[in-house]
């Protein structure tokens, strides 16, 4: 942590040494209530303030109130990490010209899948297929670790589980009581190198820390997936989850008012591997979102330096070495 503490002090201390530019005014940006979005927000805030001279206000919120506020008031200026497949009103607002999509902020998209640990896949490659799991249920511990009841994945996984023929194959569908216990089950399996098979999603600190391999599933089929999401689906059929479109969006007024800052936000993108590694570091060090952003800025200079304009790159030259 010593190197990080010094880096934090230096990066945050740069604020006092940087003279704000008159080129950028007040900017408001969301901080959604999940980790990856908060990291995006804090990285963007630092770069806008230190590289572009903006005065940035962070607005803690969640997806629905943020979209409602933007639709009704035109604020906040920037919405970070919107999962558009779970935000039906987003496309309506785009069509009405009330929001502008700036970037695919998670370039891999949001991923939901069934997984086994990498060590298990190496020892038993057949377990990367559903047929291999059904033929060898004992090798995955006879259990499918699933998300809690009431989550969106609950019904979808239940129907996929039936469609896969896992019900009655010697694999029990076990629903965890919370996301925390689901994550803990993965950590415990890795610590003991024991079998594990179940559902999880990325980017998360869990998949950033623990290497997992996706179990092969048929390609995503919109009709099948829609039916699988219904409790009364009459014809459950196997389908992968769709890769979720995850974007940063902004109001048209912000794009017009602050074109340089908008150009920066168009460039801010993360791979799931990058974000997962940052989130794993944050969890291991019990760090704040601001500290996680500094960790990213300290360790991924070759990534974010390419996001900047020439003028901003010159202002931030002291930490781009």
BELVEN-V398817 format. One line per field, one symbol per residue. phi: phi as a letter, one per 20 degrees, with the letter a starting at -180 (. if undefined). A space follows every 50 residues. Layout:
# BELVEN-V398817
phi = ???
This chain:
# BELVEN-V398817
phi = .gffgfffffffffgfeeefeefcdecdbfcfecfffffgffffgffffe ecmfdddedfacfffffffffecmcffcdeleeffdcgfgfffffemebd febefdfemeddadccfgfffffcgffecffffffcgffdmmbdedffgn fffgfffgffgfffmffneodeedeffbfffffffffffffdldfbbreb bbebffffedfccfffcgggcgffffffedfdgecgbfbffffffccdcb fgffgffcffffffffefbcfffffffffffgffdlefffffffgfffdc gfefffeefgfffffegfddc
